[in-house]
Amino acid sequence: MVEDTTIKSPTVTSSSSSSSSSSSSSIAAKLKSSYQSLIHEAATLFPKMDQKLLLNVLQFETTYDDWEGSVMLKVVYPANKVDLESKKDWIYKRYERVPSVEEGRTLRFKAIRMYIEELEKLLSEDQEIEYVTGSATLTPSDAYSA
Protein backbone atom coordinates (compact mmCIF):
# COMPACT_ATOMS: atom_id res chain seq x y z
CA MET A 1 0.00 0.00 0.00
CA VAL A 2 1.41 3.39 -0.99
CA GLU A 3 0.56 6.33 1.25
CA ASP A 4 -0.45 9.63 -0.26
CA THR A 5 2.20 12.05 1.00
CA THR A 6 0.91 15.03 -0.95
CA ILE A 7 0.86 18.19 1.15
CA LYS A 8 -2.47 19.92 0.84
CA SER A 9 -3.04 23.61 1.50
CA PRO A 10 -5.31 24.47 4.43
CA THR A 11 -8.75 25.58 3.40
CA VAL A 12 -9.86 29.14 4.05
CA THR A 13 -13.19 29.26 5.84
CA SER A 14 -15.45 31.69 7.61
CA SER A 15 -15.19 32.30 11.33
CA SER A 16 -18.10 30.08 12.42
CA SER A 17 -17.25 27.46 15.01
CA SER A 18 -17.80 24.47 12.69
CA SER A 19 -15.69 26.09 10.00
CA SER A 20 -12.95 26.90 12.49
CA SER A 21 -12.85 23.26 13.53
CA SER A 22 -12.65 22.24 9.87
CA SER A 23 -9.80 24.69 9.28
CA SER A 24 -7.75 23.43 12.22
CA SER A 25 -8.32 19.82 11.08
CA SER A 26 -6.96 20.83 7.72
CA ILE A 27 -3.91 22.44 9.32
CA ALA A 28 -3.35 19.34 11.47
CA ALA A 29 -3.64 17.15 8.37
CA LYS A 30 -1.09 19.30 6.57
CA LEU A 31 1.34 19.06 9.48
CA LYS A 32 0.90 15.27 9.69
CA SER A 33 1.41 14.98 5.95
CA SER A 34 4.58 17.08 6.11
CA TYR A 35 5.88 14.88 8.93
CA GLN A 36 5.13 11.70 6.95
CA SER A 37 6.99 13.19 3.98
CA LEU A 38 9.99 13.92 6.20
CA ILE A 39 9.95 10.37 7.60
CA HIS A 40 9.75 8.91 4.09
CA GLU A 41 12.60 11.09 2.83
CA ALA A 42 14.77 10.28 5.87
CA ALA A 43 14.23 6.54 5.32
CA THR A 44 15.10 6.94 1.64
CA LEU A 45 18.27 8.99 2.28
CA PHE A 46 19.44 6.94 5.30
CA PRO A 47 18.06 3.41 4.77
CA LYS A 48 20.58 1.79 7.16
CA MET A 49 19.90 4.27 9.96
CA ASP A 50 17.44 3.92 12.83
CA GLN A 51 14.94 6.65 11.96
CA LYS A 52 14.28 7.58 15.60
CA LEU A 53 18.01 8.16 16.13
CA LEU A 54 18.26 10.15 12.90
CA LEU A 55 15.31 12.40 13.80
CA ASN A 56 16.64 12.93 17.35
CA VAL A 57 20.04 14.00 15.99
CA LEU A 58 18.32 16.28 13.49
CA GLN A 59 16.14 17.78 16.23
CA PHE A 60 19.03 18.44 18.62
CA GLU A 61 21.29 19.74 15.87
CA THR A 62 18.72 22.21 14.55
CA THR A 63 17.21 23.25 17.90
CA TYR A 64 20.30 23.75 20.04
CA ASP A 65 23.15 25.74 18.51
CA ASP A 66 25.54 24.54 21.22
CA TRP A 67 24.61 20.82 21.02
CA GLU A 68 27.82 18.80 21.10
CA GLY A 69 26.58 15.85 19.05
CA SER A 70 26.50 13.42 21.98
CA VAL A 71 25.37 10.06 20.58
CA MET A 72 25.56 6.45 21.77
CA LEU A 73 25.95 4.43 18.57
CA LYS A 74 25.44 0.76 17.90
CA VAL A 75 26.89 -0.18 14.53
CA VAL A 76 25.57 -3.57 13.37
CA TYR A 77 27.49 -5.72 10.89
CA PRO A 78 26.43 -8.92 9.11
CA ALA A 79 26.98 -11.92 11.41
CA ASN A 80 30.27 -13.82 10.87
CA LYS A 81 31.13 -11.86 7.71
CA VAL A 82 33.21 -8.97 9.08
CA ASP A 83 36.47 -8.72 11.02
CA LEU A 84 35.21 -6.82 14.07
CA GLU A 85 38.74 -6.23 15.36
CA SER A 86 39.63 -4.23 12.24
CA LYS A 87 36.31 -2.35 12.55
CA LYS A 88 37.11 -1.56 16.19
CA ASP A 89 40.51 -0.20 15.10
CA TRP A 90 38.88 1.89 12.37
CA ILE A 91 36.36 3.39 14.83
CA TYR A 92 39.17 4.14 17.29
CA LYS A 93 41.24 5.90 14.61
CA ARG A 94 38.22 7.80 13.29
CA TYR A 95 36.44 8.79 16.52
CA GLU A 96 39.07 8.18 19.23
CA ARG A 97 36.69 5.84 21.05
CA VAL A 98 37.14 2.17 21.91
CA PRO A 99 33.91 0.36 21.03
CA SER A 100 32.63 -2.65 22.92
CA VAL A 101 31.40 -5.73 21.06
CA GLU A 102 27.81 -6.83 21.61
CA GLU A 103 26.18 -10.00 20.33
CA GLY A 104 29.23 -10.81 18.20
CA ARG A 105 28.24 -8.39 15.43
CA THR A 106 27.58 -4.98 16.97
CA LEU A 107 30.06 -2.29 17.97
CA ARG A 108 28.83 0.13 20.64
CA PHE A 109 30.51 3.44 21.42
CA LYS A 110 29.81 6.94 22.66
CA ALA A 111 30.56 9.63 20.09
CA ILE A 112 30.82 13.39 20.40
CA ARG A 113 30.26 15.73 17.43
CA MET A 114 28.18 13.07 15.66
CA TYR A 115 25.98 15.28 13.50
CA ILE A 116 23.88 14.33 10.46
CA GLU A 117 26.84 14.92 8.10
CA GLU A 118 29.05 12.66 10.21
CA LEU A 119 26.41 9.90 10.21
CA GLU A 120 26.31 10.21 6.43
CA LYS A 121 30.13 9.87 6.26
CA LEU A 122 30.06 6.85 8.57
CA LEU A 123 27.63 5.03 6.28
CA SER A 124 29.39 6.03 3.07
CA GLU A 125 32.88 5.11 4.32
CA ASP A 126 31.93 1.67 5.64
CA GLN A 127 29.74 -0.12 3.12
CA GLU A 128 29.73 -3.28 5.28
CA ILE A 129 27.50 -1.67 7.91
CA GLU A 130 24.16 -3.42 8.04
CA TYR A 131 22.36 -1.01 10.37
CA VAL A 132 23.06 1.85 12.81
CA THR A 133 20.98 2.45 15.90
CA GLY A 134 21.49 4.16 19.23
CA SER A 135 20.42 7.28 21.06
CA ALA A 136 21.22 10.98 21.08
CA THR A 137 21.41 12.98 24.29
CA LEU A 138 21.50 16.69 25.01
CA THR A 139 24.59 16.58 27.21
CA PRO A 140 27.78 14.51 27.01
CA SER A 141 27.87 14.14 30.82
CA ASP A 142 26.16 10.75 30.60
CA ALA A 143 28.92 9.48 28.31
CA TYR A 144 29.46 6.24 30.17
CA SER A 145 26.01 5.47 31.50
CA ALA A 146 24.22 2.32 30.41
Secondary structure, DSSP 8 states (H G I E B T S, - for coil): --------------SSHHHHHHHHHHHHHHHHHHHHHHHHHHHHH-TTB-HHHHHHHHHHHHH-TT---EEEEEEE--TTSS-HHHHHHHHHHHHS---EEETTTEEEEEESS--HHHHHHHHHH-TT--EEEEEEES-GGGTT--
